[in-house]
Amino acid sequence: MTAAKDTPHLSAELAAFAANLRFEDIPAPVLRRAEDLLLDCLASILAGASARPVLAMDRYAAAMGPADGPSEILINRRRTSPVFAAMVNAAAAHVVEQDDVHNGSVFHPAAVVFPPALAVAQALGSSGRDLLVAAVAGYEVGIRVGEFLGRSHYKIFHTTGTAGTLAAAATTGRLLGLSPEAMLHALGSAGTQAAGLWEFLRDAADSKQLHTARAAANGIAAAYLAREGFTGARHILEGPQGMAAGMSRDADPTRLTDGLGTRWALAETSFKFHASCRHTHPAADALQQVLRDNHLTEDAIDRVVAHVHQGAIDVLGPVVDPRTVHQSKFSMGTVLGLIARKGRAGLPEFDAALDDPAVAAFRARVTMELDPEVDAAYPQRWIGKVTVHTRDGRTLHGRVDEPKGDPGNTLSRDEIEAKTLSLGRYADAATDAELRGLIGAIWNLEKAERIGALLP
């Protein structure tokens, strides 16, 4: 079955945009934000260096991939092929829950765009400009696919694994210089491999790292195969048996080509301030506001109600008794407990929280309630609202309209540098000198004639 001749071929329009994008087409502020997001992603990769699932992925890559190659696995400086370097780096990027997020698509672009961008650019000897253009192409494609698939998709599917496969294909295809027709085939092959289900959260399983690793690897494969003439479904997104048909009940085809070349979705992407699932951040910021404005301590709080959107309930609701550090980052009660007890929810705080009976006791006093205003604004806006009931009988309310890290409340370059130093030191993955050298390299990426090792 084929689409009617007069039906807009949206997959082809998206592919043509990614294939034809040029450095000169991209506004300077978007390029600077791409550099910000790249450094932020590299910091998350380094912070994930000692995580058990990432080390398992690295051992798998060592067993299955070449022992040497042009592409750099950042967590240990080992060199291998682009596919296996991207796999390990993508797994590491997503494990500490500090990588970026695009609100409207509920999608984490960096973890599936920059690992293939870096690995393939190193293999091809691409320039810094080439890498930046490819990354922008990947962000623009992945975000629009996530928006297209809609809220119903995210209820079951981990959008970073699904839309992320197409984002990785677009990134790689742009570095390979694919024609619009070949890029369309690359997206078709990527879409038929797209996968990632939320069921893993109930078991504290490691699948989230597999989602980003396979999205990166499958996207690379799709693009390289397209270069060899391998064909993919031409209507993989909007076709009668395509991704929307099988993975969504509220797909909006207009989102696929919305403002291509004028609306830069990359610039809408948020940084993550807390080391937890983004669905917890609005309430965490709102609770911080109540604590600060009312000079409250943990002992003064009887209970907290987090007023949330349905997506937060869908993702966080199954996590009632977290059994791992990673699972605890999807527990609203744990996150708010850390905010109340420690004033922050960073990586060291989460490491200590799992066996802390006081955090567990606070977690039991936190509930989530669906809020019509918050839900109506989501996913374009992630409003944070909490009601705090104190032990002395007061009822206090907190609200934030833009959580820390959102485009309207973003991180400065100084804050991004501080975050990079903090994350890089966390797992002893890099020295201060290496981290400062990495910062300088990314701030000067546009001038790089060839992408070599970032941590030689």
N, C-alpha and C positions, 0 to 999 in steps of 0.2 A: 504494500500500500504506500503510495507516495502522496506528498502534499499537493494541493491544488496549485495550478500554475500562477494564479493571481494572489496566492498567499505569500506574504513577505518571508523571505528566507533569513530568519533572524540568526540562526547559527552561522550562516555564511557572512552576515554583516559583522558579527562579533569576531569571527576569524580574520576577516579582511582588516579590521581595525588593528588587531594584534600584529598581523604580518606587516602592515604598512607603517606602523608607528615609527617615528623618527625622533632623534634627540631634540631637534629644533622645534618639534611640535609640542613639547612638554614645557609648561611654565616653570621658571626658575624656582618659585616656592615649592612646587610639587617635587622637583628634583632634590631640593634640600630636605624635604620631609622624607623622601625615599632613603636618603643617607641616614637620617635620624632613626628610621625604622630598621634599617640594616644593622646599625650598631646595637640597637636594642635587642634584635634577634640574636646577634653573635654573643651578647652577654648572657642571654638565656641558654644558648647552646653550652657555653662554658659552665654555667651553674648546674647543668644537668649531667656533667661529666662523670659523677660518681653514682648516679642513680642505677639501681639494679636492672630495670628494664632496658636502659640504654647500654649498659655493659653487656647484657645478653645480646642485644642487637649488634653490638660491635664484634662479639665473638662469632656470631652468625656470619657477619660480613667477612671476617678473617678466614672463616672456613670455606666460604663459597666464592669469595671474590679474589681478585689478583692480589699478590703480596706487595705490589708496587704499582704506581700509576701517577697520573698527572694531578689528581684531585685529593684534597686535604680533608682528613677527618679531624676536626678541630679539637676534640676532647683528648686526643693522645698524639696528634701530629703525624699519625700514620698516613701513608699515601696509598691510593687505590684507584679504581675506576670511578667515573662520575656517578654511576648508579649506586654503588655501595657507599661512597662518601656521602652522597645526598641522603641515603637512607638513615645512616647513623646520625648525621647532623640534624635531620628533620625530627627524629625521635627525641634527641636531646633538647631541641628547641621548645618542645611542648610539655616537658615533664615537670618543670618547677612552677608552671602556671603564671609566668610573668611575661609571656609573649603577647603581642598586640591583638586587638579585636576590632572588627568593623561592626558597629551597632546594628545597622539596618539589615545586614545579611547574617548576623550572628555567626561570624566566620573569622577564623584566625589566619590571616593571609601569610604573615611572615614565615611561619613554620613550614609552609609548603611552597613558598616562592623563593626565598633566599637560599636554602640548601641546594636546590637544583641550579639556581642562577650561579652560585659560587662554583659548584663542582663542574658544571659544563663550561663556564667561562675560563676556568683554570685549564681544562682539557683543550679548549680551542685557542687559548692565548688571546682571549677577547680583551678589549679595553675597558676601563672604568665606565666610560660612556655607554658602551654596549651593555654592560651589566645593568646599569641604571635603567636603560630603555626596556630591557627584558623584564626587569622587576616591575616596572610600571605596567607593562602589558599584562603580566600575571595578576597583579592586584586588580586591574580594571576588569579583566575577564572573570576571575574568581568571585569577586564581590557581586558582580551582576548576576552570575549564575546562582549564588546564594540568595540574593533578593528574589530572583525569579522563582526559585523552588519554594520559598515562603515558610510561614510558621508551621504548617502541618508537616512539612519535611523534617524540620528540626525536632519535632516531638519524638521521632523515632530514629532519625539518621543524624549522625555527627557531621554537620555541614563541612567542617574542615577536612574530613576524609573524602567527601563526595565532590563538592565544588572544588576542593583543593587539588584533585587529580587534574581537572581541566586547567586550573591556574598554573600548575607545574608544567603541563603540556604547552600552554601559551608562552610561558617564560622560556622554556627550552627551545620551542619552535622559533621564537624571535631571535635567540642567539644563533641558531642554525641558519637563519635567513630564509625560512620557509616561505613559499609563495602563499597567497591567500587560499588557493585550492588545497595545497598540501597542509596548511594550518587547519583547514576545515576537517581534513581527514585525521589530523592529530587529535583534534577535539573529539571527533567521533570515536576514536580508539580509546581516548581517555575516559569518555563518558561511560562506555560499556564496561569499564573496569572500576568505576567509582563505587566506593563502599565505606561503611563505618556505622555501627549501630550502638546506641546508648546502653544496651543491656549490660555492658561490662561494668557499669558503675555499681550495680547491685552486688557484684561479687568482688569488688575491689580489684578487678583484673587489669592487666597491663595493656589492654587493647588500644587505648588512646595513643600510645606511642607507635603501635603498629599502624594506626590510621594515617598518621602524618608520614611515617617512613614509606609506606606503600604508595601513598598519594604522590610523593616526590619521585619514587622509583618508577611507578607506572606512567606518570606524566612524561618523564624522560624517555621511557620506552616508546610511548605513543608518538612523540615528536621525531625521534631517530628513525622509527619505522616509516613514518610519513615521508621522511627525506628519501627513503629507499623505494618509494612508490606504493607502500602498503596503504590500502584504503580503509576508511572508517565510515560509519553511518553519517550521512550528510545532514540529517535532521535529528541528531542525537538528543538535543534539548527539547524541542517542541514537537517532534514527530509523534504519530499515534501510538508507537511502542517505545518511545524515548524516555528520558529521565523523568520528565514531569508526569507522564502517564503512569509510570511505575512507582514514583517516589513522592508525589505531592497531590493534595486535594485543593490547593488554592494557588496554583502556579499563575504568575502574571507575566505573560510574554513581553509586555512593554518594558519590563525592567531590564531585559537583556541588552537593549540598545539605547537605554535612557541616557541622553546627553553625551554620547560617545565623542570624545575630543573636546568637549566643553566643560562637562562636569567631571572633575577628577576625583574619583571615589577613594583613591589612595589617601588624599588629603583629609578625608573624613575619618580615617582610622584612629583609634584610641590606643594609648599606652596603658599598661596595667600597673597600677601603683601597689596594690596588695598582692601577695603571692597565693592567690586563690582563684577559684572559678569566678569569672566576671559577673555572674548573676548575684554574687554576694557583695560586690563592691558598693552599689548604691546604698544598701542598708548599712554597710560598715561605715561609710562616710557620714550618713545621717546620724548614726549612733555616736560617732566621734563628735559631731556637732553638739548633741545633747550633753555629752560628758563635759565638753569644754565650756559651753555656755552656762551650765548649771553647777560646775565644779563638783561633779559627782565622782564617786569611786565605785568600784565593783560591788562593795559591800552594801551600798545604798540602794542597789537595784533588786527589786523583787522579781520582775519578769519583763520581757521585751517581745513586742509583736513587730515583725517585719512585714510591711505591706508591699506586696510584690506582684509582678506580672505572671501569667500562666507558665511562660517558659521557665521561670525560676522554679516553680513548683514541679514541673515535669522533670527537670534535671536534678534539682537538689532534694526533692521529696523522698526518693528512695534511700537516701543516705541518712539513716537515723542513728546508727551506731558504728561510726567509722573505725575500720580495722587496720588501716595503713595511713601513713602520712599523706600520701596522695589522695586517698579517699576523703580524708578530713578536710581537704581544701574544697570539697563539694558539700560540706556541712555548714549550713547557715549558723547553727548554734555554736559550732567550734570557732568560726570566724568572728562572730560577735563576742564570744567569750574572750578571745585574744585581744580584741579591741578594748573590751572593758578591763581586762586584767593587766595587759601589757601596753596598751595604747597604740599598738600596731600589729599587723598580721604579716610579718615577713618570714623568710625562710628559717632562721633560727627559732623563731617563736613556734612555727609549725612542728619543727623537729622535737621540741620539748612538750608539745601539747598533748600528744597521743596518750601519754601515761600520767597526765596531770589530773588528779581527781577534781580539782577546783574547776578546771575547764569543762570536764564532764558534767559537773553539777550545774554550771551556768548554761551549758547546752540544753539541759532538760528544762530550763526556764525560758527558752526561746521558741516561738511559734511563727509560722508564716501564714499570712492570710492574703487571698486574692483581692487586689484593690482595683476597682473599675478604672480610675484615672490612670494609674500606673500601667495597667494592662492595655488601655486604649492608646497610650503613647508609644508603647513598645512595638517593634524593635527600633524605630527611628530614634526615640529618646528613652533613656534608662533612668527614670526618676527614682530617687531613694526616699522612702518614708518609714519612720519607725515610731511606735508608741512605747514609751518607757514608763512602767509603773514602779514607783519607789516604795521602799519599806515603810516610809513615813506617810504614805497615802497620797502622794502627788501623782498626777498623770502628765507626762511631758511628751512633747512631739518634736521630732526632727525631720528635716526635709532638705534634700539636695536635688537640684534640677540637672546638674552636670557633674557626675563623679570626677574625681581627680584623674587626669589622664585623657578625658574627652577633648575633642578639638577646641571647645570653648573654655577648657580648664586644663590645658595641655601641660606637658613637661617642657621646660626650657632645655637648651643644649647643656647647660651646666648640670641640670637635674639628670639628664640622660647620661652624662659622663659619670656622675656620682653613682647612678644605678649600675652602670657598666662595671665600675670598680668594685662595688659591693657584690654583684653577682659573680664576677670573675674570681674574687677572693673566696667565695663561699665553698667551693669544692677544691680549692687550691689548684684550679685548672690552669692558672696563668699567674705570672708574677706581676707586680705593679708596673715594672718596666715594659713587659709585654703588653699589658692592658693599655698603657699610655701610648705605646707605639701603634696599637690597633686603633685607638681613638684618632690619632693623627692620620693614619692611613685612610680611614673612612671619611674624615672631613676633607680629604684631598683626593677622593676617589675619582672625581671627574677628570683629573689630570693624569691618571694612571694610563700608560700606553698598553700595559699588559697586566692581567690579573695573575699574580703568582701566589705563593703561600702567604697567608695573613699572619701566621705565627711560625716563622721559619726556625 
